[in-house]
Amino acid sequence: MSILRVSLLLVVLQNLVARSGAIKCYQCSTDEDPEGKDLCGAYERFDETAHIPVDCLQEESVTPGTFCVKITKQSPRMFIWDGRWRTVIRRCSSVSETGVTNMCNWGLDANSVYWEECYCTSDGCNGSSSIASSGTVVVVLLFISFGYLGRH
């Protein structure tokens, strides 16, 4: 092989290796949705076909990272007149609260707002079909919250 062909082959291989190391994640936030639209899937099912996962190591990523995260927050019924509010954020991440990926962490904050953070490590895994909020967990946590608050 000539030096030119070897050099060209090395450049191609380097690009393939560099691309294979980057993860692609969905990127959206209900706080950025236009009025009356639910593009990030807070109340409607997240439409993966209407979004394109971004490369987490490129400029288009809001936050660079090596894995994906889906963050959900939901208030108890008593805060909002029409029921409750819900916020969803999908993005790249480089830090997990527990240091563990491919799982969800959840709980209640001091105001009884339910939160869930799901971390995953495959392309597009922070879409609704891969990581979904557990409705059962939400209900159980809200019952515990109201039961606990009612006693004090």
C-alpha positions in Angstrom: 0.0 0.0 0.0 1.2 3.5 -0.7 1.7 6.0 2.0 -1.3 8.1 0.7 -3.6 5.1 1.0 -2.4 4.2 4.5 -2.9 7.9 5.6 -6.4 8.0 4.1 -7.3 4.7 5.8 -6.0 6.0 9.1 -8.1 9.2 8.8 -11.2 7.2 8.0 -10.7 4.8 10.9 -10.0 7.7 13.3 -13.3 9.3 12.3 -15.2 6.0 12.7 -13.7 5.5 16.2 -14.4 9.1 17.2 -18.0 8.9 16.1 -18.7 5.6 17.8 -17.7 7.0 21.2 -20.3 9.8 21.1 -23.9 9.2 22.3 -26.9 10.9 20.9 -29.7 12.0 23.2 -33.1 13.8 22.8 -32.9 17.4 23.9 -35.9 19.4 25.0 -37.6 21.0 28.0 -41.2 21.8 28.7 -40.1 25.2 29.9 -39.1 26.0 26.3 -42.3 24.6 24.7 -44.4 27.2 22.9 -47.6 28.2 24.7 -50.2 25.5 24.4 -47.7 22.9 23.0 -46.4 19.8 24.7 -43.3 19.0 22.6 -41.2 17.4 25.3 -43.8 15.0 26.5 -45.0 16.3 29.9 -48.6 15.5 29.4 -48.7 13.9 25.9 -46.7 10.9 24.7 -43.2 12.1 23.6 -43.1 11.9 19.8 -39.6 10.5 19.0 -40.3 10.9 15.3 -40.7 14.6 15.6 -37.3 15.0 17.4 -33.7 14.3 16.3 -31.3 13.1 19.0 -28.2 15.4 19.2 -24.6 14.3 19.4 -23.6 14.9 23.0 -20.1 15.9 22.1 -21.0 18.5 19.5 -21.9 22.2 19.8 -25.6 21.5 19.2 -25.8 19.9 22.6 -27.0 22.2 25.4 -24.9 20.2 27.9 -22.1 17.9 26.8 -22.0 14.5 28.2 -21.4 10.8 27.8 -25.0 9.6 28.7 -28.6 10.7 28.4 -31.0 11.9 31.2 -34.7 12.4 31.5 -35.8 14.5 34.4 -39.5 14.6 35.5 -40.9 16.8 38.2 -44.6 16.8 39.3 -46.5 18.7 41.9 -49.2 17.3 44.2 -52.8 18.3 43.3 -53.1 21.0 45.9 -50.8 23.5 44.2 -52.5 24.2 40.9 -56.2 24.8 40.2 -56.5 22.4 37.2 -54.8 19.5 39.0 -51.0 19.5 38.9 -48.1 20.7 36.9 -45.4 18.5 35.3 -42.0 19.4 33.9 -39.9 17.2 31.7 -36.3 17.8 30.6 -34.4 15.5 28.2 -30.7 16.2 27.5 -27.1 14.9 27.6 -25.4 14.6 30.9 -22.0 13.9 32.3 -22.9 13.6 36.0 -25.3 11.3 37.8 -26.3 12.1 41.4 -25.6 8.5 42.4 -22.8 7.8 39.9 -25.0 5.0 38.4 -26.5 4.9 34.9 -29.2 2.8 33.2 -31.6 3.3 36.1 -33.9 5.9 37.6 -33.7 7.7 41.0 -36.8 9.3 42.5 -38.2 10.9 45.6 -40.1 13.8 47.1 -38.6 17.2 47.8 -39.4 19.4 50.8 -42.6 20.8 49.0 -43.9 17.2 48.2 -42.9 17.7 44.6 -42.2 14.3 43.0 -38.9 14.1 41.1 -37.4 11.4 38.9 -34.1 11.3 37.1 -33.4 8.5 34.6 -29.9 8.0 33.2 -29.1 5.7 30.3 -26.2 5.0 27.9 -27.6 4.2 24.5 -28.5 6.5 21.6 -31.9 8.0 22.0 -32.6 6.2 25.2 -34.2 9.2 26.9 -37.2 9.0 24.7 -40.5 7.8 26.2 -40.3 4.2 25.0 -37.0 3.6 26.7 -37.4 5.4 30.0 -40.8 6.2 31.3 -41.9 7.6 34.5 -43.5 5.0 36.7 -47.1 6.0 37.3 -47.3 3.5 40.2 -44.3 5.0 41.9 -45.8 8.5 41.6 -49.1 7.4 43.1 -47.4 5.6 46.0 -45.2 8.5 46.8 -48.1 10.9 46.7 -50.2 8.7 49.1 -47.2 8.5 51.4 -46.7 12.3 51.2 -50.3 13.1 52.0 -50.5 10.5 54.8 -47.3 11.8 56.3 -48.4 15.4 56.0 -51.8 14.7 57.4 -50.4 13.3 60.7 -48.3 16.4 61.6 
